[in-house]
């Protein structure tokens, strides 16, 4: 009976951990519903809003923007190209209708000259942001609703607190880290169950 209770408890723990690894609403692919840009003190801000969690993303400066799928070069206004890529996301409905409009716009800001969608293909959404030059930037996420926020410094020198290198590349971030942590905990629970079972078998 003790072995049965141990296995039952371990199974319940593994089930709870698996459920915790998938937040509510995360089972469906996040959908981009809005892209906007505005001027704030010391920064030009570009915001990507999602229905669902903010997906994994990468923000980096590139020498040339290319269209996802075709690989064709894409030009945007400005002298520096910032590429934003979302993995596991859509910018269209199940029927194929775009969920973001317009796909290209010029906000008329100090640093941000143009924002253009350059890909919405196989659950990868990508954007190109044209800047007047390479500037320090800060990337963050917000909830209620889910948003990715890119703050591009407009200061004459330096940048906002926590700004990254103006030529650097930010790695993919998002829900993957939390999922890996919960998965590791689930594996620990499974390993503990196996050890308990082996000890009971030797004792018998």
C-alpha positions as CSV (number, residue, x, y, z in Angstrom):
1,X,0.0,0.0,0.0
2,X,2.9,2.4,0.8
3,X,4.3,1.9,-2.7
4,X,0.9,2.6,-4.3
5,X,0.5,5.8,-2.3
6,X,4.0,6.9,-3.2
7,X,3.3,6.3,-6.9
8,X,-0.1,8.0,-6.7
9,X,1.5,11.1,-5.1
10,X,4.3,11.2,-7.6
11,X,1.9,11.0,-10.5
12,X,-0.2,13.8,-9.1
13,X,2.9,16.0,-8.7
14,X,4.0,15.3,-12.2
15,X,0.5,16.2,-13.5
16,X,0.4,19.5,-11.6
17,X,3.8,20.4,-12.9
18,X,2.8,19.6,-16.4
19,X,-0.3,21.8,-16.1
20,X,1.8,24.6,-14.6
21,X,4.2,24.5,-17.6
22,X,1.3,25.5,-19.9
23,X,-0.3,28.8,-18.8
24,X,-3.9,29.5,-19.5
25,X,-4.5,30.3,-23.2
26,X,-0.9,29.2,-24.1
27,X,-2.1,26.1,-25.9
28,X,-3.1,28.2,-28.9
29,X,-0.6,30.1,-31.0
30,X,-0.3,33.8,-29.8
31,X,-1.7,36.2,-32.3
32,X,-0.3,39.7,-32.9
33,X,-3.1,42.2,-32.8
34,X,-1.5,45.6,-32.9
35,X,1.8,47.3,-33.6
36,X,2.3,50.9,-32.7
37,X,5.1,53.5,-32.1
38,X,5.2,56.7,-30.1
39,X,7.5,59.2,-28.5
40,X,8.3,59.0,-24.8
41,X,10.8,61.0,-22.6
42,X,14.2,59.9,-23.8
43,X,13.1,57.1,-26.1
44,X,11.1,56.2,-29.2
45,X,8.9,53.2,-28.2
46,X,7.6,50.4,-30.5
47,X,5.0,48.1,-29.0
48,X,3.9,44.7,-30.3
49,X,0.7,43.5,-28.7
50,X,-0.5,39.9,-28.6
51,X,-3.6,37.9,-27.9
52,X,-2.1,35.2,-25.7
53,X,1.4,35.2,-24.2
54,X,4.3,37.1,-25.7
55,X,6.1,34.5,-27.8
56,X,9.8,33.8,-28.0
57,X,11.5,36.7,-29.7
58,X,14.8,38.1,-30.9
59,X,15.7,41.7,-31.5
60,X,18.9,42.5,-33.4
61,X,20.6,44.9,-35.8
62,X,21.2,43.5,-39.2
63,X,22.9,44.7,-42.3
64,X,20.0,43.8,-44.6
65,X,16.4,42.9,-43.8
66,X,15.0,40.1,-45.9
67,X,11.4,38.9,-46.4
68,X,10.6,35.7,-44.6
69,X,9.9,32.8,-47.0
70,X,11.2,34.4,-50.2
71,X,14.5,35.8,-48.9
72,X,14.0,38.9,-51.0
73,X,15.7,42.1,-49.6
74,X,13.4,44.6,-47.9
75,X,14.2,48.3,-47.6
76,X,12.9,50.6,-44.9
77,X,13.5,54.3,-44.2
78,X,16.5,55.2,-42.1
79,X,20.2,54.3,-42.0
80,X,20.0,51.3,-39.6
81,X,17.9,48.2,-39.8
82,X,16.5,46.5,-36.6
83,X,15.0,43.0,-37.1
84,X,12.4,41.7,-34.7
85,X,11.4,38.0,-35.0
86,X,8.7,36.2,-33.1
87,X,8.8,32.4,-33.0
88,X,5.5,30.5,-32.5
89,X,3.2,33.4,-33.4
90,X,0.8,34.5,-36.1
91,X,-0.3,37.8,-37.5
92,X,-3.4,36.4,-39.2
93,X,-6.7,34.7,-38.4
94,X,-7.5,31.0,-39.1
95,X,-9.1,32.2,-42.3
96,X,-5.9,34.0,-43.4
97,X,-7.0,37.6,-42.8
98,X,-4.3,39.9,-41.4
99,X,-4.8,40.9,-37.7
100,X,-2.5,43.9,-37.9
101,X,-3.1,46.9,-40.1
102,X,-1.3,48.7,-41.6
103,X,1.6,46.3,-42.2
104,X,4.0,49.2,-42.9
105,X,3.9,52.7,-41.4
106,X,6.1,55.7,-40.8
107,X,5.5,57.2,-37.3
108,X,7.6,60.3,-37.9
109,X,9.7,60.0,-34.7
110,X,13.2,61.1,-33.9
111,X,14.8,57.6,-34.1
112,X,12.1,55.3,-35.5
113,X,11.5,56.1,-39.2
114,X,9.5,53.2,-40.4
115,X,8.0,49.9,-39.1
116,X,7.3,47.1,-41.6
117,X,6.0,43.5,-41.4
118,X,8.4,41.4,-43.4
119,X,7.1,37.9,-42.6
120,X,4.1,36.0,-41.3
121,X,5.0,32.4,-42.4
122,X,4.8,29.1,-40.6
123,X,4.2,30.5,-37.2
124,X,7.1,33.0,-37.5
125,X,6.3,36.7,-37.6
126,X,9.0,39.2,-38.4
127,X,9.3,42.9,-38.5
128,X,11.8,45.4,-39.7
129,X,12.3,48.7,-37.9
130,X,14.2,51.5,-39.8
131,X,16.1,53.8,-37.5
132,X,18.0,57.0,-38.2
133,X,21.2,55.3,-36.9
134,X,22.2,52.4,-34.6
135,X,21.2,53.5,-31.1
136,X,21.1,51.8,-27.6
137,X,17.8,50.0,-27.0
138,X,16.0,48.2,-24.2
139,X,13.6,45.3,-24.8
140,X,11.0,44.4,-22.2
141,X,7.6,42.6,-21.9
142,X,4.4,43.7,-20.3
143,X,1.1,42.0,-19.4
144,X,-2.5,42.9,-19.4
145,X,-2.5,42.9,-22.5
146,X,0.6,41.0,-23.5
147,X,3.2,43.3,-25.1
148,X,6.8,43.3,-26.3
149,X,8.2,46.8,-25.9
150,X,11.3,48.1,-27.6
151,X,12.6,51.5,-26.3
152,X,15.1,53.1,-28.6
153,X,17.2,55.8,-27.0
154,X,16.8,59.3,-28.4
155,X,19.4,60.8,-26.0
156,X,22.3,62.7,-27.5
157,X,24.7,60.4,-25.7
158,X,24.3,57.1,-23.9
159,X,20.9,55.6,-23.5
160,X,18.2,54.7,-21.0
161,X,19.0,52.7,-17.9
162,X,19.6,49.1,-18.8
163,X,20.1,49.8,-22.5
164,X,22.1,47.2,-24.4
165,X,25.0,47.5,-26.8
166,X,23.8,49.4,-29.9
167,X,25.3,46.7,-32.2
168,X,24.4,43.7,-30.1
169,X,21.9,40.9,-30.6
170,X,19.4,39.9,-28.0
171,X,18.8,36.1,-27.8
172,X,15.4,34.5,-28.1
173,X,13.4,35.0,-24.9
174,X,9.9,34.2,-23.8
175,X,8.1,31.3,-22.2
176,X,10.8,28.7,-23.0
177,X,12.8,29.4,-19.8
178,X,9.8,28.8,-17.5
179,X,8.8,25.7,-19.5
180,X,12.3,24.2,-19.2
181,X,12.3,24.9,-15.4
182,X,9.0,23.1,-14.9
183,X,10.1,20.2,-17.2
184,X,13.2,19.8,-15.1
185,X,11.2,19.7,-11.9
186,X,8.9,17.1,-13.4
187,X,11.9,15.0,-14.4
188,X,13.2,15.2,-10.8
189,X,9.8,14.0,-9.5
190,X,9.9,11.1,-12.0
191,X,13.4,10.2,-10.9
192,X,12.4,10.2,-7.3
193,X,9.6,7.8,-8.0
194,X,11.9,5.5,-9.8
195,X,14.4,5.5,-6.9
196,X,11.6,4.8,-4.4
197,X,10.4,1.9,-6.6
198,X,13.9,0.5,-6.8
199,X,14.4,0.7,-3.0
200,X,11.1,-1.0,-2.4
201,X,12.0,-3.8,-4.8
202,X,15.3,-4.4,-3.1
203,X,13.6,-4.4,0.3
204,X,11.2,-7.0,-0.9
